Amino acid sequence: MFGIFNPGQEAAAPSIYYGLCALQHRGQESCGIAVCDTHGPRGNICQHKDMGLVGEVFHPGTLDALKGNLGIGHVRYSTTGASTVENAQPLVLNYLKGTLALAHNGNILNASEIRQQLSECGAIFRSTTDSEVIACHIARERTRTLRVEDAIYRTAQVLKGGYALVIMSPRKLIGVRDPLGLKPLCLGKRDDSYILASESCALTAVDATYVRDIMPGEIVTITKDGVHSDCRLSQEKRAHCIFEYIYFARLDSVMDGVSIYDARVRAGMALAASFPADADLVVGVPDSGMAAAAGYSKASGLPFALAFHKNSYVGRTFIKPTQKERESAVHMKLAVLQNVVKDKRIVLIDDSIVRGTTIAGLIEMLKKAGAKQVHVRISSPPFLYPCYYGTDVPSNDQLIASSHTTDEICDRIGADSLHYMKIEDFHLMTGDLPLCKACFDNRYPI
């Protein structure tokens, strides 16, 4: 998600475009931008959204047509609701007291219950997403409140799950982060403009300065008068998603005070200390395994090498909607550098094993290219349990580690050895940051 408030006349759409390009790794199915002019007629929101990547959906003509100095954007990775243009975001909703646009990252556990309550009150839903449930609840509460941020606060009080929201009303940009801090959101500034983004890398893309992370449970309202913070939802308990540090976030982002690059390097170093290997080279799976591979190399003393050429025009395999698409994408995305791996004993570092098909294909490719041995080291523990907060970790029957031992997985994927990062070593990655590790330890914070 990306939102910007330019208090002057500067168009918001170009900045949102570049911000979404920087966040493309977080979702590749659909994208959209909604803007409004705070100096013009109240409530006139203009939007464009479609299926595809940011560079495919938007071009100079579509951006020029999005006139307004306030706007929000979204790239979608579906966890609830089908991958269709109807479910693309931002959602724009017209209601009795006005108009709002909403972008949402996360998953609402009690969305069905809230949907039923709203339906009984006459609400009509156009999609199956929990994002629309949030928007409709805000619209209903808006009829009972003087300010939109009060309606948002009342809605957030009933939401259960992991979520970050960027909301645009005709004169305000509002950001919300769930009380546990499961989903990320940060604040940036460029001249007189303020920005909300899922990751700090999007701020860099528009030459903005990182100000701070939105606090868990905080509602931030940005207007022409500046930034106002409401922390009534804040609580002592925190649970930041460990998967952001393992996989989702971009290497150049800083999230809740932790450098993503440094966290992944430290994970690789922890792996080397716990599970050394008698090998010649350390290699990483692009992109999210590379920093951990550098850390493993540093701690082990084994040389680091690039074993794969990556086709940059193929997206991330984990967030492909179907298994068939994931498998096809792996072979299109990566090619082995034969002269690097031939006759070598390889330590292959990756960030995770979910279903096991991707890593098995890579091991097969390495051995076909002449690698003598492939020792796999994973910079996360085994995935054993599904995620309910907006990361598409599948059900247990698709998680290979939930039904197979490490030795069995090693045999199935064709590795010469296999070891995972110890769950008790997470503190080496993120320090004393409170974490949600439910997909590894079955301890759900909600």
ROKOL-816997 format. One record per residue (C-alpha): residue number from 1; chain; x, y, z. Coordinates in steps of 0.02 Angstrom, whole numbers, m for minus. Example, Ala and Ser with C-alpha at 12.3 -4.5 7.8 and 13.67 -1.06 7.14 Angstrom:
// residues 2
@i: 1 ch: A u: 615 v: m225 w: 390
@i: 2 ch: A u: 684 v: m53 w: 357
// end
This chain:
// residues 446
@i: 1 ch: A u: 0 v: 0 w: 0
@i: 2 ch: A u: 54 v: 178 w: m33
@i: 3 ch: A u: m31 v: 343 w: 5
@i: 4 ch: A u: 23 v: 524 w: m13
@i: 5 ch: A u: m47 v: 693 w: 36
@i: 6 ch: A u: 25 v: 839 w: m62
@i: 7 ch: A u: m42 v: 999 w: 21
@i: 8 ch: A u: m7 v: 1100 w: m137
@i: 9 ch: A u: m61 v: 1065 w: m315
@i: 10 ch: A u: 65 v: 928 w: m355
@i: 11 ch: A u: m16 v: 774 w: m431
@i: 12 ch: A u: m15 v: 621 w: m319
@i: 13 ch: A u: m30 v: 486 w: m453
@i: 14 ch: A u: 152 v: 487 w: m517
@i: 15 ch: A u: 222 v: 466 w: m342
@i: 16 ch: A u: 98 v: 327 w: m304
@i: 17 ch: A u: 150 v: 241 w: m466
@i: 18 ch: A u: 334 v: 240 w: m417
@i: 19 ch: A u: 292 v: 189 w: m240
@i: 20 ch: A u: 190 v: 41 w: m302
@i: 21 ch: A u: 330 v: m11 w: m419
@i: 22 ch: A u: 444 v: m20 w: m267
@i: 23 ch: A u: 313 v: m127 w: m178
@i: 24 ch: A u: 279 v: m243 w: m326
@i: 25 ch: A u: 362 v: m388 w: m234
@i: 26 ch: A u: 217 v: m387 w: m110
@i: 27 ch: A u: 83 v: m424 w: m240
@i: 28 ch: A u: 79 v: m460 w: m426
@i: 29 ch: A u: m102 v: m503 w: m467
@i: 30 ch: A u: m183 v: m331 w: m481
@i: 31 ch: A u: m154 v: m150 w: m437
@i: 32 ch: A u: m244 v: 16 w: m427
@i: 33 ch: A u: m234 v: 201 w: m387
@i: 34 ch: A u: m370 v: 317 w: m321
@i: 35 ch: A u: m348 v: 506 w: m305
@i: 36 ch: A u: m445 v: 661 w: m263
@i: 37 ch: A u: m414 v: 849 w: m270
@i: 38 ch: A u: m427 v: 927 w: m98
@i: 39 ch: A u: m442 v: 1098 w: m181
@i: 40 ch: A u: m588 v: 1046 w: m292
@i: 41 ch: A u: m767 v: 985 w: m267
@i: 42 ch: A u: m781 v: 880 w: m110
@i: 43 ch: A u: m796 v: 692 w: m133
@i: 44 ch: A u: m741 v: 677 w: m315
@i: 45 ch: A u: m630 v: 522 w: m312
@i: 46 ch: A u: m551 v: 464 w: m476
@i: 47 ch: A u: m479 v: 289 w: m490
@i: 48 ch: A u: m402 v: 162 w: m608
@i: 49 ch: A u: m366 v: m21 w: m569
@i: 50 ch: A u: m345 v: m182 w: m666
@i: 51 ch: A u: m264 v: m354 w: m665
@i: 52 ch: A u: m77 v: m359 w: m694
@i: 53 ch: A u: 84 v: m276 w: m640
@i: 54 ch: A u: 99 v: m90 w: m606
@i: 55 ch: A u: 195 v: m58 w: m767
@i: 56 ch: A u: 61 v: m150 w: m867
@i: 57 ch: A u: m92 v: m68 w: m790
@i: 58 ch: A u: m28 v: 112 w: m789
@i: 59 ch: A u: 49 v: 219 w: m926
@i: 60 ch: A u: 68 v: 408 w: m947
@i: 61 ch: A u: m109 v: 427 w: m1013
@i: 62 ch: A u: m193 v: 339 w: m867
@i: 63 ch: A u: m84 v: 432 w: m741
@i: 64 ch: A u: m122 v: 601 w: m820
@i: 65 ch: A u: m308 v: 564 w: m805
@i: 66 ch: A u: m291 v: 536 w: m617
@i: 67 ch: A u: m298 v: 717 w: m562
@i: 68 ch: A u: m280 v: 755 w: m378
@i: 69 ch: A u: m153 v: 797 w: m244
@i: 70 ch: A u: m211 v: 662 w: m123
@i: 71 ch: A u: m212 v: 477 w: m164
@i: 72 ch: A u: m183 v: 296 w: m117
@i: 73 ch: A u: m125 v: 143 w: m212
@i: 74 ch: A u: m119 v: m45 w: m189
@i: 75 ch: A u: m39 v: m201 w: m262
@i: 76 ch: A u: m137 v: m360 w: m225
@i: 77 ch: A u: m83 v: m531 w: m168
@i: 78 ch: A u: m245 v: m621 w: m131
@i: 79 ch: A u: m269 v: m716 w: 31
@i: 80 ch: A u: m460 v: m698 w: 36
@i: 81 ch: A u: m571 v: m671 w: m115
@i: 82 ch: A u: m536 v: m725 w: m292
@i: 83 ch: A u: m401 v: m648 w: m400
@i: 84 ch: A u: m518 v: m541 w: m505
@i: 85 ch: A u: m530 v: m359 w: m554
@i: 86 ch: A u: m684 v: m340 w: m443
@i: 87 ch: A u: m573 v: m378 w: m294
@i: 88 ch: A u: m432 v: m263 w: m349
@i: 89 ch: A u: m397 v: m116 w: m234
@i: 90 ch: A u: m413 v: 23 w: m183
@i: 91 ch: A u: m597 v: 2 w: m148
@i: 92 ch: A u: m698 v: 161 w: m177
@i: 93 ch: A u: m860 v: 174 w: m80
@i: 94 ch: A u: m997 v: 305 w: m95
@i: 95 ch: A u: m1109 v: 317 w: 58
@i: 96 ch: A u: m1233 v: 433 w: 141
@i: 97 ch: A u: m1106 v: 554 w: 214
@i: 98 ch: A u: m981 v: 553 w: 72
@i: 99 ch: A u: m846 v: 449 w: m13
@i: 100 ch: A u: m693 v: 352 w: 42
@i: 101 ch: A u: m560 v: 243 w: m37
@i: 102 ch: A u: m475 v: 102 w: 58
@i: 103 ch: A u: m322 v: m8 w: 33
@i: 104 ch: A u: m294 v: m155 w: 148
@i: 105 ch: A u: m153 v: m276 w: 188
@i: 106 ch: A u: m194 v: m424 w: 299
@i: 107 ch: A u: m336 v: m538 w: 346
@i: 108 ch: A u: m486 v: m512 w: 461
@i: 109 ch: A u: m533 v: m667 w: 560
@i: 110 ch: A u: m708 v: m611 w: 602
@i: 111 ch: A u: m750 v: m540 w: 430
@i: 112 ch: A u: m892 v: m664 w: 401
@i: 113 ch: A u: m975 v: m616 w: 564
@i: 114 ch: A u: m961 v: m430 w: 526
@i: 115 ch: A u: m1023 v: m458 w: 348
@i: 116 ch: A u: m1178 v: m546 w: 414
@i: 117 ch: A u: m1215 v: m404 w: 536
@i: 118 ch: A u: m1196 v: m273 w: 399
@i: 119 ch: A u: m1303 v: m373 w: 278
@i: 120 ch: A u: m1442 v: m379 w: 406
@i: 121 ch: A u: m1430 v: m188 w: 412
@i: 122 ch: A u: m1452 v: m176 w: 223
@i: 123 ch: A u: m1272 v: m172 w: 162
@i: 124 ch: A u: m1243 v: m239 w: m14
@i: 125 ch: A u: m1074 v: m318 w: m52
@i: 126 ch: A u: m996 v: m324 w: m224
@i: 127 ch: A u: m849 v: m436 w: m181
@i: 128 ch: A u: m800 v: m577 w: m64
@i: 129 ch: A u: m655 v: m485 w: 16
@i: 130 ch: A u: m634 v: m439 w: 197
@i: 131 ch: A u: m571 v: m271 w: 134
@i: 132 ch: A u: m747 v: m225 w: 77
@i: 133 ch: A u: m814 v: m279 w: 246
@i: 134 ch: A u: m697 v: m152 w: 328
@i: 135 ch: A u: m749 v: m14 w: 207
@i: 136 ch: A u: m935 v: m48 w: 231
@i: 137 ch: A u: m917 v: m49 w: 420
@i: 138 ch: A u: m828 v: 119 w: 415
@i: 139 ch: A u: m967 v: 188 w: 304
@i: 140 ch: A u: m1101 v: 130 w: 426
@i: 141 ch: A u: m1010 v: 204 w: 575
@i: 142 ch: A u: m984 v: 365 w: 480
@i: 143 ch: A u: m1172 v: 397 w: 489
@i: 144 ch: A u: m1154 v: 400 w: 679
@i: 145 ch: A u: m997 v: 505 w: 697
@i: 146 ch: A u: m940 v: 682 w: 660
@i: 147 ch: A u: m770 v: 633 w: 589
@i: 148 ch: A u: m714 v: 492 w: 476
@i: 149 ch: A u: m570 v: 449 w: 592
@i: 150 ch: A u: m696 v: 415 w: 731
@i: 151 ch: A u: m788 v: 295 w: 616
@i: 152 ch: A u: m622 v: 210 w: 576
@i: 153 ch: A u: m582 v: 196 w: 762
@i: 154 ch: A u: m751 v: 115 w: 797
@i: 155 ch: A u: m723 v: m7 w: 654
@i: 156 ch: A u: m548 v: m52 w: 711
@i: 157 ch: A u: m618 v: m91 w: 884
@i: 158 ch: A u: m716 v: m238 w: 813
@i: 159 ch: A u: m585 v: m305 w: 692
@i: 160 ch: A u: m491 v: m462 w: 740
@i: 161 ch: A u: m339 v: m510 w: 639
@i: 162 ch: A u: m186 v: m436 w: 558
@i: 163 ch: A u: m211 v: m278 w: 456
@i: 164 ch: A u: m139 v: m116 w: 397
@i: 165 ch: A u: m253 v: 10 w: 312
@i: 166 ch: A u: m224 v: 163 w: 207
@i: 167 ch: A u: m386 v: 262 w: 187
@i: 168 ch: A u: m426 v: 418 w: 89
@i: 169 ch: A u: m572 v: 533 w: 123
@i: 170 ch: A u: m595 v: 692 w: 19
@i: 171 ch: A u: m482 v: 794 w: 133
@i: 172 ch: A u: m383 v: 668 w: 235
@i: 173 ch: A u: m257 v: 526 w: 220
@i: 174 ch: A u: m274 v: 401 w: 362
@i: 175 ch: A u: m165 v: 253 w: 410
@i: 176 ch: A u: m210 v: 114 w: 533
@i: 177 ch: A u: m105 v: m27 w: 602
@i: 178 ch: A u: m175 v: m174 w: 699
@i: 179 ch: A u: m141 v: m173 w: 888
@i: 180 ch: A u: m19 v: m319 w: 879
@i: 181 ch: A u: 82 v: m243 w: 738
@i: 182 ch: A u: 64 v: m399 w: 631
@i: 183 ch: A u: 62 v: m298 w: 469
@i: 184 ch: A u: 188 v: m160 w: 431
@i: 185 ch: A u: 155 v: 23 w: 395
@i: 186 ch: A u: 274 v: 171 w: 398
@i: 187 ch: A u: 270 v: 360 w: 382
@i: 188 ch: A u: 379 v: 464 w: 267
@i: 189 ch: A u: 399 v: 646 w: 219
@i: 190 ch: A u: 453 v: 737 w: 60
@i: 191 ch: A u: 456 v: 926 w: 72
@i: 192 ch: A u: 280 v: 970 w: 134
@i: 193 ch: A u: 205 v: 803 w: 82
@i: 194 ch: A u: 173 v: 655 w: 196
@i: 195 ch: A u: 174 v: 474 w: 140
@i: 196 ch: A u: 110 v: 309 w: 210
@i: 197 ch: A u: 185 v: 148 w: 142
@i: 198 ch: A u: 195 v: m37 w: 181
@i: 199 ch: A u: 385 v: m31 w: 173
@i: 200 ch: A u: 520 v: 102 w: 185
@i: 201 ch: A u: 590 v: 50 w: 14
@i: 202 ch: A u: 438 v: 137 w: m64
@i: 203 ch: A u: 488 v: 300 w: 21
@i: 204 ch: A u: 661 v: 289 w: m57
@i: 205 ch: A u: 582 v: 264 w: m227
@i: 206 ch: A u: 499 v: 436 w: m219
@i: 207 ch: A u: 646 v: 524 w: m136
@i: 208 ch: A u: 556 v: 538 w: 30
@i: 209 ch: A u: 632 v: 528 w: 203
@i: 210 ch: A u: 583 v: 388 w: 322
@i: 211 ch: A u: 507 v: 468 w: 478
@i: 212 ch: A u: 452 v: 318 w: 582
@i: 213 ch: A u: 347 v: 160 w: 586
@i: 214 ch: A u: 164 v: 179 w: 628
@i: 215 ch: A u: 146 v: 107 w: 802
@i: 216 ch: A u: 40 v: m49 w: 829
@i: 217 ch: A u: m137 v: 8 w: 866
@i: 218 ch: A u: m104 v: 184 w: 802
@i: 219 ch: A u: m221 v: 282 w: 688
@i: 220 ch: A u: m129 v: 422 w: 596
@i: 221 ch: A u: m228 v: 562 w: 512
@i: 222 ch: A u: m139 v: 674 w: 386
@i: 223 ch: A u: m219 v: 837 w: 331
@i: 224 ch: A u: m161 v: 1007 w: 269
@i: 225 ch: A u: m126 v: 1046 w: 452
@i: 226 ch: A u: m3 v: 903 w: 474
@i: 227 ch: A u: m4 v: 734 w: 563
@i: 228 ch: A u: m116 v: 685 w: 708
@i: 229 ch: A u: m92 v: 522 w: 804
@i: 230 ch: A u: m226 v: 424 w: 897
@i: 231 ch: A u: m160 v: 279 w: 1002
@i: 232 ch: A u: m320 v: 227 w: 1091
@i: 233 ch: A u: m308 v: 53 w: 1013
@i: 234 ch: A u: m130 v: 25 w: 1073
@i: 235 ch: A u: m95 v: m117 w: 1193
@i: 236 ch: A u: 56 v: m192 w: 1279
@i: 237 ch: A u: 53 v: m356 w: 1184
@i: 238 ch: A u: 143 v: m354 w: 1016
@i: 239 ch: A u: 170 v: m488 w: 883
@i: 240 ch: A u: 264 v: m431 w: 728
@i: 241 ch: A u: 257 v: m555 w: 584
@i: 242 ch: A u: 422 v: m650 w: 571
@i: 243 ch: A u: 384 v: m690 w: 388
@i: 244 ch: A u: 415 v: m508 w: 343
@i: 245 ch: A u: 596 v: m529 w: 398
@i: 246 ch: A u: 616 v: m702 w: 322
@i: 247 ch: A u: 535 v: m672 w: 153
@i: 248 ch: A u: 410 v: m535 w: 115
@i: 249 ch: A u: 503 v: m371 w: 142
@i: 250 ch: A u: 628 v: m303 w: 18
@i: 251 ch: A u: 812 v: m310 w: 67
@i: 252 ch: A u: 833 v: m121 w: 74
@i: 253 ch: A u: 686 v: m94 w: 192
@i: 254 ch: A u: 694 v: m57 w: 378
@i: 255 ch: A u: 545 v: m122 w: 476
@i: 256 ch: A u: 510 v: m82 w: 658
@i: 257 ch: A u: 691 v: m33 w: 683
@i: 258 ch: A u: 764 v: m189 w: 604
@i: 259 ch: A u: 861 v: m189 w: 440
@i: 260 ch: A u: 792 v: m329 w: 331
@i: 261 ch: A u: 962 v: m359 w: 252
@i: 262 ch: A u: 1051 v: m370 w: 419
@i: 263 ch: A u: 917 v: m485 w: 490
@i: 264 ch: A u: 938 v: m608 w: 346
@i: 265 ch: A u: 1128 v: m603 w: 355
@i: 266 ch: A u: 1117 v: m642 w: 541
@i: 267 ch: A u: 999 v: m787 w: 503
@i: 268 ch: A u: 1130 v: m861 w: 386
@i: 269 ch: A u: 1264 v: m840 w: 517
@i: 270 ch: A u: 1156 v: m931 w: 644
@i: 271 ch: A u: 1131 v: m1073 w: 520
@i: 272 ch: A u: 1318 v: m1091 w: 494
@i: 273 ch: A u: 1350 v: m1097 w: 681
@i: 274 ch: A u: 1218 v: m1231 w: 711
@i: 275 ch: A u: 1234 v: m1332 w: 550
@i: 276 ch: A u: 1404 v: m1325 w: 465
@i: 277 ch: A u: 1434 v: m1422 w: 304
@i: 278 ch: A u: 1587 v: m1501 w: 224
@i: 279 ch: A u: 1574 v: m1410 w: 58
@i: 280 ch: A u: 1662 v: m1301 w: m70
@i: 281 ch: A u: 1538 v: m1159 w: m103
@i: 282 ch: A u: 1391 v: m1070 w: m25
@i: 283 ch: A u: 1255 v: m1013 w: m146
@i: 284 ch: A u: 1086 v: m931 w: m118
@i: 285 ch: A u: 918 v: m946 w: m203
@i: 286 ch: A u: 876 v: m776 w: m278
@i: 287 ch: A u: 817 v: m661 w: m207
@i: 288 ch: A u: 768 v: m694 w: m27
@i: 289 ch: A u: 901 v: m827 w: 4
@i: 290 ch: A u: 1049 v: m720 w: m50
@i: 291 ch: A u: 1077 v: m618 w: 108
@i: 292 ch: A u: 1066 v: m773 w: 217
@i: 293 ch: A u: 1191 v: m859 w: 101
@i: 294 ch: A u: 1311 v: m713 w: 124
@i: 295 ch: A u: 1291 v: m732 w: 312
@i: 296 ch: A u: 1323 v: m919 w: 305
@i: 297 ch: A u: 1478 v: m889 w: 201
@i: 298 ch: A u: 1542 v: m756 w: 321
@i: 299 ch: A u: 1519 v: m866 w: 475
@i: 300 ch: A u: 1580 v: m1028 w: 396
@i: 301 ch: A u: 1728 v: m962 w: 298
@i: 302 ch: A u: 1666 v: m1049 w: 141
@i: 303 ch: A u: 1670 v: m943 w: m18
@i: 304 ch: A u: 1508 v: m867 w: m80
@i: 305 ch: A u: 1462 v: m883 w: m264
@i: 306 ch: A u: 1319 v: m844 w: m382
@i: 307 ch: A u: 1251 v: m1009 w: m447
@i: 308 ch: A u: 1093 v: m946 w: m532
@i: 309 ch: A u: 1053 v: m819 w: m666
@i: 310 ch: A u: 887 v: m739 w: m628
@i: 311 ch: A u: 766 v: m682 w: m762
@i: 312 ch: A u: 706 v: m519 w: m686
@i: 313 ch: A u: 546 v: m519 w: m787
@i: 314 ch: A u: 468 v: m666 w: m695
@i: 315 ch: A u: 386 v: m633 w: m527
@i: 316 ch: A u: 400 v: m713 w: m356
@i: 317 ch: A u: 351 v: m896 w: m354
@i: 318 ch: A u: 280 v: m907 w: m178
@i: 319 ch: A u: 140 v: m785 w: m216
@i: 320 ch: A u: 87 v: m863 w: m381
@i: 321 ch: A u: m97 v: m911 w: m362
@i: 322 ch: A u: m81 v: m1095 w: m414
@i: 323 ch: A u: 47 v: m1232 w: m391
@i: 324 ch: A u: 62 v: m1258 w: m579
@i: 325 ch: A u: 104 v: m1074 w: m602
@i: 326 ch: A u: 232 v: m1083 w: m462
@i: 327 ch: A u: 322 v: m1232 w: m539
@i: 328 ch: A u: 325 v: m1155 w: m713
@i: 329 ch: A u: 389 v: m990 w: m646
@i: 330 ch: A u: 538 v: m1074 w: m560
@i: 331 ch: A u: 607 v: m1143 w: m722
@i: 332 ch: A u: 576 v: m982 w: m816
@i: 333 ch: A u: 651 v: m876 w: m677
@i: 334 ch: A u: 815 v: m965 w: m639
@i: 335 ch: A u: 955 v: m1044 w: m740
@i: 336 ch: A u: 1109 v: m1128 w: m666
@i: 337 ch: A u: 1284 v: m1062 w: m701
@i: 338 ch: A u: 1363 v: m1229 w: m744
@i: 339 ch: A u: 1545 v: m1172 w: m737
@i: 340 ch: A u: 1517 v: m1113 w: m556
@i: 341 ch: A u: 1441 v: m1272 w: m485
@i: 342 ch: A u: 1520 v: m1411 w: m590
@i: 343 ch: A u: 1614 v: m1537 w: m480
@i: 344 ch: A u: 1577 v: m1434 w: m324
@i: 345 ch: A u: 1498 v: m1478 w: m157
@i: 346 ch: A u: 1366 v: m1345 w: m136
@i: 347 ch: A u: 1281 v: m1271 w: 17
@i: 348 ch: A u: 1114 v: m1207 w: m50
@i: 349 ch: A u: 1030 v: m1076 w: 58
@i: 350 ch: A u: 845 v: m1034 w: 42
@i: 351 ch: A u: 726 v: m940 w: 155
@i: 352 ch: A u: 593 v: m1075 w: 174
@i: 353 ch: A u: 521 v: m1240 w: 114
@i: 354 ch: A u: 332 v: m1234 w: 100
@i: 355 ch: A u: 274 v: m1371 w: m19
@i: 356 ch: A u: 448 v: m1434 w: m67
@i: 357 ch: A u: 425 v: m1428 w: m255
@i: 358 ch: A u: 527 v: m1271 w: m287
@i: 359 ch: A u: 683 v: m1325 w: m191
@i: 360 ch: A u: 674 v: m1500 w: m267
@i: 361 ch: A u: 678 v: m1424 w: m441
@i: 362 ch: A u: 829 v: m1316 w: m398
@i: 363 ch: A u: 926 v: m1462 w: m326
@i: 364 ch: A u: 890 v: m1562 w: m484
@i: 365 ch: A u: 951 v: m1417 w: m591
@i: 366 ch: A u: 1112 v: m1401 w: m490
@i: 367 ch: A u: 1151 v: m1587 w: m501
@i: 368 ch: A u: 1114 v: m1591 w: m688
@i: 369 ch: A u: 1240 v: m1449 w: m704
@i: 370 ch: A u: 1373 v: m1557 w: m620
@i: 371 ch: A u: 1363 v: m1516 w: m434
@i: 372 ch: A u: 1432 v: m1664 w: m336
@i: 373 ch: A u: 1330 v: m1632 w: m179
@i: 374 ch: A u: 1194 v: m1510 w: m126
@i: 375 ch: A u: 1176 v: m1476 w: 59
@i: 376 ch: A u: 1020 v: m1374 w: 94
@i: 377 ch: A u: 1010 v: m1249 w: 237
@i: 378 ch: A u: 848 v: m1155 w: 268
@i: 379 ch: A u: 848 v: m986 w: 356
@i: 380 ch: A u: 683 v: m1021 w: 444
@i: 381 ch: A u: 612 v: m1167 w: 544
@i: 382 ch: A u: 495 v: m1294 w: 461
@i: 383 ch: A u: 324 v: m1225 w: 413
@i: 384 ch: A u: 203 v: m1330 w: 514
@i: 385 ch: A u: 45 v: m1226 w: 533
@i: 386 ch: A u: m61 v: m1112 w: 423
@i: 387 ch: A u: m63 v: m923 w: 440
@i: 388 ch: A u: m229 v: m836 w: 473
@i: 389 ch: A u: m167 v: m657 w: 468
@i: 390 ch: A u: m138 v: m623 w: 283
@i: 391 ch: A u: 10 v: m730 w: 229
@i: 392 ch: A u: m43 v: m866 w: 110
@i: 393 ch: A u: 40 v: m1011 w: 200
@i: 394 ch: A u: m72 v: m1153 w: 145
@i: 395 ch: A u: m168 v: m1279 w: 247
@i: 396 ch: A u: m74 v: m1416 w: 338
@i: 397 ch: A u: m102 v: m1546 w: 203
@i: 398 ch: A u: 2 v: m1439 w: 83
@i: 399 ch: A u: 142 v: m1403 w: 208
@i: 400 ch: A u: 273 v: m1537 w: 178
@i: 401 ch: A u: 347 v: m1520 w: 353
@i: 402 ch: A u: 179 v: m1555 w: 436
@i: 403 ch: A u: 176 v: m1734 w: 369
@i: 404 ch: A u: 360 v: m1775 w: 342
@i: 405 ch: A u: 515 v: m1779 w: 451
@i: 406 ch: A u: 668 v: m1679 w: 404
@i: 407 ch: A u: 753 v: m1838 w: 343
@i: 408 ch: A u: 602 v: m1882 w: 237
@i: 409 ch: A u: 598 v: m1707 w: 161
@i: 410 ch: A u: 784 v: m1718 w: 127
@i: 411 ch: A u: 756 v: m1879 w: 31
@i: 412 ch: A u: 604 v: m1812 w: m64
@i: 413 ch: A u: 692 v: m1655 w: m124
@i: 414 ch: A u: 852 v: m1748 w: m171
@i: 415 ch: A u: 969 v: m1656 w: m53
@i: 416 ch: A u: 1125 v: m1732 w: 25
@i: 417 ch: A u: 1082 v: m1652 w: 191
@i: 418 ch: A u: 948 v: m1534 w: 257
@i: 419 ch: A u: 940 v: m1423 w: 410
@i: 420 ch: A u: 824 v: m1282 w: 463
@i: 421 ch: A u: 857 v: m1130 w: 570
@i: 422 ch: A u: 815 v: m1157 w: 752
@i: 423 ch: A u: 662 v: m1064 w: 812
@i: 424 ch: A u: 756 v: m1010 w: 968
@i: 425 ch: A u: 880 v: m917 w: 856
@i: 426 ch: A u: 751 v: m791 w: 794
@i: 427 ch: A u: 815 v: m667 w: 921
@i: 428 ch: A u: 979 v: m666 w: 826
@i: 429 ch: A u: 881 v: m599 w: 676
@i: 430 ch: A u: 768 v: m470 w: 756
@i: 431 ch: A u: 837 v: m437 w: 930
@i: 432 ch: A u: 704 v: m415 w: 1064
@i: 433 ch: A u: 563 v: m374 w: 942
@i: 434 ch: A u: 404 v: m469 w: 995
@i: 435 ch: A u: 361 v: m590 w: 855
@i: 436 ch: A u: 216 v: m691 w: 787
@i: 437 ch: A u: 291 v: m862 w: 749
@i: 438 ch: A u: 127 v: m958 w: 740
@i: 439 ch: A u: 165 v: m1040 w: 572
@i: 440 ch: A u: 313 v: m1122 w: 659
@i: 441 ch: A u: 258 v: m1149 w: 840
@i: 442 ch: A u: 65 v: m1151 w: 833
@i: 443 ch: A u: 55 v: m1008 w: 960
@i: 444 ch: A u: m70 v: m889 w: 881
@i: 445 ch: A u: m76 v: m716 w: 961
@i: 446 ch: A u: m264 v: m699 w: 923
// end
